[in-house]
């Protein structure tokens, strides 16, 4: 499994990164990879720019059945992103939000490509 990491900065959780690397059995691919990826791990904070644009960029290397995890700081933490921003940006980028998870100081939102779209790729 190839996992690409986007939006890395000093504030990311090394525990989350280590867990993902252990689960996939390899180091995370950086933003410059030219591989097809199974998962994109997108660290996203308020002030990072336009989320729809970032999601569109994240879709490009994604495999047909791949998905994106948008990780954002929890409420009350610097860089907090309202969950509604993620929920509203996903469909505009052609994605559907399927679940959210609590990851300590971060929240994760899982975004997938609709099945009808996958068949046309």
Secondary structure, 3 states (H helix, E strand, C coil): CCEEEECCCCCCCHHHHHHHHHHHCCCCECCCCCCCEEEEEEECCCCCCCHHHHHHHHHHCEEEEEEEEEEEECCCCCCCCCHHHHHHHHHHCCEEEEEEEEECCEEEEEEEECHHHHCCC
